[in-house]
């Protein structure tokens, strides 16, 4: 059985004829694609993974923002104001450094004329102590970014598994079509022989009708096999983003060509993500507890207010502030919520570990079962091919009824199907074991 199967994506194509002499046919070179190349194409062109990369970038930006929370904040303000509000008018004049004795006149104080001022300020604020909230927020942001990156790594491996299933599913579908064509060819040969004997009066009309029905079933089976090939091709094209060109799948379905996954677990992305999420939840609980502690901050400021370009006042300020919310019901509720989130993340990590353990066990059992079935299916195919050849020869000699020939064909079809399905399940199960253990699928890094 050949494992290098051609399958073609059918699309309209344009042929450039000006570069060659008229009437010359330029043969189209077949394009080969290995499984590794298919996986890498899916990693670079799959829209779902591209969306995941954007989510990783977002998480990294959020982590950078959290990391910079303990840096000073510099604010610049500027504005134009015109007012006759008594307190504001007096304060604006004071800021402009143009208070005179007449400004203390009660009439001027009570009903001042509208004045205009242009001013600005520069303020620097530096948190000095926040009860550990900023440090915890920085660590939580970093953990969430790591969790998103680990989740993306696991998504890539899941896509790689899907490519393995689609790639070898296309090979199995193509080989199934070859088997269906062989069955139809044999059915037509037997039908031709039986119909000739019926016409000669050497066989009953019922035998001719029976083989005719069998041949019709074989034709229907071939149509179904072609449909499966088209479906498998489209699935692989969807994952890899391949253009519709002739492609030869160069990687053999034979699972003996790859090493089995080892017993040492690798870096499984979803488990890593769950651990990072737990770490982030722990830091989130610490940040919530820090909201119940006092905070200390430093402020530095420069300001100016002018009534003309050359006339105005300037000032500076420095302040060291202390603030402590002695009681805040919402803050205490947030602490309880953060602790519940931490417990949930811990339980989720434990659950993910149990799921990973079960998936590893199931994949190993599937590998053992598929390996055993392959050996039996190979024996069954060899025996069924011999039985078919023998029964067809004896039927032509008139020593066996037609039903024996049809039974041999059915037995061979069943054995071939078992062999193909077992080879496919073995290859996919090994990829599933790699996924379960966090190892590179098919060795593709």
C-alpha positions, 0 to 999 in steps of 0.5 A: 500500500502506497502512503504517498497519496496525491490529493488535489484542491480544485479551483480555477487556474490561469495559464500563462502561454506567452512565455512558451511556444504555442502548443507547448505544454509546461508540466506542472510540478507536484507540490509536496507538503510534510506534516511539519510544514502543515503544522507550521503553516497552521501556526502562522496563518490560523485566525484563531491563533492570530487572535490568541497572539493579540490576547498575549500582547494585550496581557503583556501590555497590562502587565507593563502597566501594572509594573509601572504603577509605583512610578511617579505620575507627572501632570501638566495643566493649563487653562483660561478662566474669567470669573466674578465669583468673589472668592475665585476672583480674589484668589485669582488676583492673589495668584497673579501677585497683584493684590492691592489695598483697594482689593480689601474694600468690602464693596470690591470683595463682595461684588468684584469686577470680572477678571481674566487669568491664564495659568498652568501647573506641573504636579508630580505625585509619588506613592511611597507606601500602599500596603503592598497593593502595588507590588502585588498588582505588579506580580499579579499582572506578570502572572496573568501575562505568563498565563496567557502566553502558556494558554497560547502555547497550548492552543498551538499544540491543539491546532497541531493535533487538529492538523495531524488528524486532518493530514492523516485523515486525508491520507486515509480518505485517499487510500479508502478511495483507492480501495473503493475503486479496486472493489468496483473494478472487481465487481465489474469484472465479476458482473461481466463474467456472470452476465456472460454465463447468464446469457449462455444459460449456464447461470440463473438470472437471479445471479445476474441481478445479485451481482448487478446490485453488488456492483451498484453498491460498489459504485455508491461506495466509491462516490461516498469515498470521493466525498470523504476525500473532498471533505478531508482536503477542505478540512486540511486546507482550512487549517493550513490556509493552503492554496488550491494546488496539487499537493503530495502528502509526503509524511507517511501514515506509518506510526513506526516512523516516529518515536513514542512520547516519553514518560516524563511530562513536558511543559503542558500549556494549560497546566502552566496557565492554571498555575500562573492564574493561581499565582495571580489570584494569590497576589490579587488577594494580597492587593485586596488586603493592602486596601485595608492598610494606610497609604503614604504619598508625596506631591510636588507642584509648580504653578503660575497665573498671569493676567498679562504676558509679563505680569503674574505670580508663580508658586511651588508646593510640596506635601507628604500625605497619609491616608487610612480608611479605618473602615470600608465595607466594600473593601472588606467585601473585596478581600473576601471576593479575592480570597474566594477567587484564590480558592477557585484558582487552586481547585481549577489547577487541581482539576486540570492536573487530574484531567491531564492525568486521565488524558495521558492514561487514555492516550496510552491505552489507545496506542496499545489497542491500535498497535494490537489491531494493526497486527491483526488487521494486516494478517486479515488483509493478507488472508482476505486477499488470498481468499478473494483470489482463490474464490474468484478462480474457483467461481470461474471454474463453476466450483463456488456460488457467487455468494462466496465471492461476494462474501470474500469481497466484503471480508477484504473491504472490512479488513482494509477498513480496520487496517486504515482506521487502526493506523490512523488511530495509532498516529493520532493517539501518539499525538494526543499523548504528546499533547497530554504530556506537554511534549512537542507534537510530532517533534515540531517545536 
